[in-house]
């Protein structure tokens, strides 16, 4: 015990009380001349702090973004330790690297050294923030708006539980956990041969676009054998094997799924879904059983049937199962050596491989390569194939009907269906460079990222210029259905690659001190917005022409990316008052239409439903930000009416129009019940774009309930 006299030593608790009392006295003596946005909207008294006492009590986000017209802008006082936000103290574990990470591959390296003076993104956030699914995100992170979206997703999904489905993803097999389950009811009745041929025709002409890994006449022969086995009541794989039979059934499943989507049959009620299984699911389920029961050494068909099943799983929005099935296919492809040329170890006098088989090997590999790049982006996970490990040639531009076992039987120079596969693979190679160089998870200087962006952007333009006319210059509406689908798919993929290359600098053009860097960033902005507009135009046209838009999983994702760019651009334009030749009203109205198409097309599947909810949160912020010029106009009008004197803006009396009457540049009136986010784009990092890409696939157990899949409400 200390013997210090009591009049010279003040206990710690007493000293805190005295300090608080002194601060409170000082606050009472200081006139509050600026209220926070929430208090202004409520016309209530504000303490002038940030966060203010009123927002702390209500648990709201406190921000000062309203226009201030009373002379020099008054910055809000920071709150003292005694009035810290309860939300902040509740989520303040001592994490020094509080960066949101959707996948392990998104970790930021910290061992990279830079030259002095280079502008480099920080490898981590400065302070911890809110906790989401066991991961931490700084409260000022550019991805903080996702917290609201995930809360809505969780609430929306959990409120749509249908009785009779008591399981959760914890009771599902690991490789399909969270996906819509396949119903095990009924026995497959093989369609008639004529009906099967119709489906086969639909598959090759409409369904697959650029992923043409099969030889059509060969599959037609397999179909005849499977149909004959069904007619004779023999096992479907009799005499042809399980893998080839699985190829046939998977092809029919994809075509049947497209028909169901086009006719609207897939939108049945939960009650009817509980009693019946669609033909497409029955065909796929049988094909899956055959692949799982396959024995012996893997063959080319072993890889082909699994890749086709991946396409079915993706279009039916069973993304987890698609990921693992794709991984199995990749292992088989590696075991078969499809990533290497056949002639590297063949002796000059050895027997040459069958030409059709040789071409199908090449087709199969490059389809897998292209899917690998896109699935890596969508899931936010590492790509499996690396160009330095590959020396496989592209397949020959020969149509299926012109191929024989000894080689092509024609010198026909007409348009070829396989060219779309080759050009898509070449585009995927550029996308791989973009992912590796522009989105490096290492703390790379912005100058290096920007230089890579423009160099690869030039490669993209060269790729586009090299397209044959029927895939590039010709209007898709004047083409036959097969080429129309191919041209549209390539255009969307090209626009996605442009967006991928240039969007990191969407938020950087207004923060550059270097004139040259500012100019380059402005060029990136122009190309990015032009690509986004092109996507929205294509999506709007597809959705209005027919219901097949519902089945195109890749189109949904590209639409999501384009809408994100448009909303982020609109927020940035209004925040920094950046001049642009682009009309914000036109592109935002177009975004409204495409967001509606996306929401309607994906009401019954979780990933795209999440796309819609995430976009709605960005849209809300864009509406708030684009309403700021209107607020300036209202306040200016009020000042004119008062003889040039601005209305008082102190915390006690705020003469201001009702916020409910303020209108943004687009959409319905703003909902002011939810507080906006303060400068949430200022801390956006390049790798945040990757996390946002994968935001629809974050593993939230409370969201991915099996029963929620059975309800079609959006």
TORTORVEX-733675 format. One record per residue (C-alpha): x, y, z; residue in one letter. Coordinates in pm, whole numbers, plus 50000, padded with zeros to 5 digits. Layout:
REM residues N
XYZA ...
END
This chain:
REM residues 714
500005000050000X 501265034949919X 501505060850195X 501055090049961X 498635115350108X 495125113449969X 495145149949864X 497975143549618X 496825110049476X 493545105849294X 492265070249240X 492165059748874X 488395056148857X 487985090849007X 490445105448757X 488455090748470X 485275105448612X 486885139348642X 488235137248290X 484845127648155X 483205155748343X 485695180348202X 485085167947849X 481335169847891X 481635205548021X 483765214847722X 481245199047485X 478415218847637X 480345250947583X 481085243447216X 478315252746971X 477375224646735X 477205238846381X 477065206446184X 474855176246241X 475445141246108X 473345129145817X 471055107246029X 470285134846279X 469655159145995X 467195135145839X 465395130746172X 465635168146254X 466995158146593X 469755172446809X 473265160246727X 476345160646952X 478575168346654X 480915139446726X 481675110146497X 480055087646588X 477555110446758X 475715100847073X 472425095346889X 473945071246636X 475745052446913X 472475047247099X 470685035046786X 473595014046660X 473665033246329X 476515042846101X 477365079246169X 478525099245869X 478855135345755X 478325135445379X 475555161345339X 476385194045159X 477625220945400X 477025257045289X 477845277345599X 481345288345509X 484335266445583X 483495229645621X 483485219545987X 484915185146050X 483165164246316X 484995158546643X 486135122646702X 484375105846991X 486395099847303X 487135065147445X 484215067647681X 481695069847401X 483115044047163X 480645025746949X 479364993447105X 479574977246760X 483254984946743X 484054971347087X 482094939847013X 484284931946715X 487704942946822X 489904912246866X 493564919446813X 493864910646444X 496454931846269X 495654919345919X 491904924645908X 491334918745539X 488324900045409X 489394868145236X 486934845745052X 489534819944963X 492994811145094X 494464822044762X 493444857844834X 495954862645117X 498234892345064X 501964887245072X 504054909145296X 507614900245198X 507784920344876X 510164950144877X 509534981344670X 511575010144541X 511225042844725X 508525065344585X 506435038144422X 502725039344498X 501745005344631X 498594992044785X 498964982645150X 499184945145209X 496574945945483X 493944967445648X 495024990545924X 492544980346189X 490164951946269X 486484955146197X 483374934446164X 483424896546170X 481724877445889X 481644839245884X 484764836946098X 486694862045885X 487404898245962X 486924929145750X 487904964345838X 484844986145889X 486225010445629X 486964983045377X 485694986745025X 483834954045080X 482074964945398X 478804968945205X 478754931145161X 477904927445529X 474444941545462X 474024919045160X 475034887745351X 472644896445633X 469844899645377X 470844867045210X 470844848945543X 467484863545645X 465914857845303X 467074821945264X 466294811145620X 462764825145590X 462024803145289X 462264769445458X 459814744045323X 458404717545553X 459554682145487X 463204690845423X 464854688745760X 468394683245637X 471124709145613X 474334709045417X 475954691545716X 474044660145614X 474984662645247X 478054646045095X 481064669045107X 481234673444729X 477624685544699X 477084703145034X 474954734244990X 473734724844643X 470164717344546X 469824679644601X 468924654944328X 465674637344405X 465894599444404X 462374592244284X 461324572443979X 463254552043727X 464744566143411X 462674560043101X 464984564842807X 463434588642549X 462634573842210X 465344574441945X 463604602041749X 463154622842064X 466774616942165X 467974628141824X 466014660441863X 467734666642195X 471114658342045X 470474683741770X 469564710242029X 472724702742226X 475104708341935X 473244737741782X 472284758542087X 473394745542424X 477174743742423X 478324773442210X 482134771642230X 482624740842451X 482624716642157X 484714687542286X 482714659442119X 482634645641765X 478974646841664X 478794616141433X 480534595141699X 478034605641967X 475184598041728X 476524562441694X 476724559142072X 473174572042102X 471954545241863X 473594518142071X 472174531542400X 468664534542251X 468894498942118X 469904486142462X 466944504242617X 464624489442355X 465884454142429X 465684459742808X 469434455142840X 471744475943054X 472234509042879X 476014505142866X 475924470442712X 478704466542452X 479764503442460X 480844508642820X 479834531643103X 481844562342999X 480374564642647X 476884558742780X 477444585943041X 478454609742762X 475174602942579X 473014607142889X 474834638942996X 474344654142651X 470634645942662X 470414660343015X 471824694042905X 469504696142605X 466504686042815X 467394712243077X 467444739342811X 464034728342687X 462624728843040X 463994763843095X 462634776342764X 459164762542836X 459144773543200X 458714738243334X 461674742143569X 459774768543761X 457384744143924X 456174747544279X 458024731944573X 455184707644626X 455394693944274X 459174692444293X 458924670744602X 456954644544406X 458554644844063X 462004646943916X 462684664743590X 463824644343292X 467084663743282X 467894655143644X 466974618643588X 469274616443287X 472084633343475X 471644611743785X 471914580143576X 474994593743395X 476574601943731X 475954566643857X 477704552643550X 480784574343593X 481034565743961X 480854528643876X 483434530943596X 486264505743622X 489614500843456X 492154525043316X 490724559843234X 489934567442871X 489244599242678X 485494593842729X 486124592443106X 487244628743096X 484654639642840X 481634626943031X 482774644643348X 483374677643171X 479884676243021X 478514668743366X 480354699543496X 478504720443237X 475164705843349X 475934712243716X 476904748143641X 473784755943440X 471574739743707X 473464760443969X 474994731644162X 478314749544180X 479944730244465X 479404696844297X 480594712043969X 483854723044134X 484684688444266X 483554670543951X 485784693843752X 488694685443979X 488184648443911X 488104655343536X 491364674843560X 493094645443728X 491964622143450X 493114647043184X 496524648943346X 496734611043370X 495954608742998X 498564635242918X 496144656542721X 498104688042810X 501084675842603X 501514669942231X 501274633942116X 504264636141886X 506764644942158X 507644608642232X 506364589741927X 508884572141710X 508914581141337X 507844546041238X 505134542441503X 501444540341415X 499734574041397X 496754579641626X 493264580341477X 492634615741350X 489214619341513X 490554606941846X 493554630141820X 491354660441754X 488964651342035X 491884649242276X 492884684642184X 489314697142203X 488804681342544X 491944696742689X 491254732142564X 487674731042688X 489024721043031X 491644748743010X 489014775342937X 486724763143213X 489654763143455X 490304800243401X 486674810143441X 485924788443742X 489034801943912X 487694837343870X 484154828943976X 485174809844289X 488154831644374X 490434801144376X 493774793344211X 493824781543852X 495104746343795X 496714749643453X 499834770643398X 500954779243047X 504564769743112X 503454733643171X 501454730942846X 502574724542489X 499354710242346X 498334723442004X 494934738041928X 492544715041741X 492224718341364X 489464740341227X 487584711241072X 483844705241107X 482734671841247X 481154660140923X 484434666340737X 486544644140964X 487584608040904X 489844584741096X 492684592440853X 492234630140839X 489994657540699X 488254647440379X 487734682240237X 489514714840171X 486334734440243X 487084769640363X 483564777040491X 482954788540846X 483914762041100X 482244754041432X 485574746241600X 486994781141547X 484924794141838X 486574768342068X 490054778941954X 489404816241989X 487804811242328X 490874792242447X 493154820042320X 491034845442504X 491324824042819X 495104825642784X 494964863542795X 492564862043091X 495124840343270X 497784867143218X 495404893743350X 494684873443663X 498374867043721X 499774901843648X 497054927443716X 495584909244019X 498784896644176X 498184890444544X 501634904444614X 501864941744700X 502734952344344X 503234989544265X 500275005144091X 502475015743799X 503274979243730X 499634968843748X 498574997343523X 501274989743265X 500224953043259X 496594963143223X 497274984142913X 499634958942757X 497114930842801X 494324953942689X 496224957742362X 496424919742336X 492664918142378X 492134942742096X 494454922341874X 492474891141961X 489224908341866X 490674920641537X 491764885141448X 488254870441478X 486724856541159X 483794877841037X 481064854041153X 482404855741509X 483214892741514X 482094917641251X 478794901841147X 475704910441353X 474784878541547X 471094882741463X 471864875141096X 473624842041176X 472284806741206X 471534796441568X 474854778241619X 477054806941508X 474774832141679X 475344815342015X 479084813041952X 479424849541851X 477384861342150X 479344839642394X 482674852542262X 481524888742277X 480464884942639X 483724867542727X 485724894742552X 483874922142741X 484444903443066X 488184901742991X 488254939242920X 486444946243246X 488824922743427X 491844941043286X 490714976843351X 488334977643648X 491084979743917X 491705015543801X 488075025643811X 488715039944160X 492205053144102X 491895078743824X 490845106044068X 493715099744310X 496735103244082X 499355130544114X 501255118543806X 499715132743486X 500695102743274X 499285078343528X 496065098243544X 495745096943167X 496335059443156X 493805053843434X 491265074943246X 491805053342937X 491155022543151X 487975038243283X 486735045442931X 487365009942808X 485864994343121X 482625013943101X 482305007442727X 482674969942788X 480104970943070X 477644989242847X 478164963242573X 477384935242821X 474204952342940X 473034957442582X 473664920842496X 471964908042814X 468934930242760X 468634918142402X 468984881442499X 466444884042778X 463884901042554X 464354876442267X 463634844942463X 463744826142790X 466944807042713X 468774834942895X 467684817143213X 469984787643142X 473224806043064X 475224805243389X 478224823443240X 476024851343105X 474604856643455X 478084860343600X 479294884543331X 476114904943383X 476904906243756X 480434919143686X 479164945643445X 476524958143689X 479084960543969X 481294982043746X 478415004943652X 477315010744012X 480865015944139X 481515040243854X 478315059543932X 479285062544298X 482795073844209X 481555099243955X 479225115844204X 481655114344496X 484575130644315X 482505151244069X 484525135343791X 483725147143440X 482855119943192X 481565118142837X 479385088542940X 475755096643017X 475115082743365X 471345083043326X 471345061143016X 473675034343149X 472025034043492X 468595029343336X 470045000743134X 471464986143453X 468004987243611X 466594966443327X 469404940643341X 469204937443718X 465534929043677X 466364902943411X 468954887443640X 466594886243937X 463784870643733X 466014845343560X 467614832543877X 464824831844133X 465274794844207X 469044791444243X 471254804344517X 474374818044343X 472534841244108X 469984850344372X 472934862044575X 474224881244274X 470944900244276X 471004907844650X 474634919144644X 473904941544347X 470904956544524X 473184968344805X 475554984844558X 472554999244376X 471305014544702X 474615032444754X 474685043744390X 471195058544429X 472305077344740X 475395091144575X 473735101344251X 471105120344452X 473735144744583X 473505169244288X 469755171144346X 470375179244713X 472645207644608X 469895220944385X 467325219244665X 469585237544910X 470475263844651X 466755269744588X 466165273744961X 468995299044983X 467515319444696X 464105319644863X 465695332945183X 467385362245008X 470665344244951X 471005332345310X 471595294345341X 469295276045584X 470765269845930X 472415235945965X 473085233546338X 472065204046547X 468925219846688X 467085234446390X 467625220546040X 465505236645770X 465725210745498X 463285193145261X 462035158745349X 464645132845247X 461925109545128X 461255133344840X 464815133344710X 465235114144389X 468375097444252X 469295097343884X 467625063543836X 465275038543995X 462605042744258X 462755068144545X 465465061844800X 464875041845113X 466315063745388X 465635039045669X 468985021945609X 472005044245670X 474475047545386X 478135038945395X 480725066245437X 483355067145162X 483315029445143X 485195029244813X 488175049144938X 489915018745081X 489094995144793X 492124974344696X 492794955344374X 492334921444538X 488974932844673X 487654928544319X 488554891744337X 486784887844670X 483714905044528X 483744881344228X 483494851744465X 481114868344712X 478144847244598X 479934815244699X 481014822745054X 480284793245286X 477564805545519X 475854775845686X 472804796245779X 472314804745411X 472984771945236X 470094752345385X 468874724745155X 465274733145226X 465744768745104X 466524754944760X 463034740744731X 461334774644735X 461184794744414X 460384828244570X 462954854544495X 
END
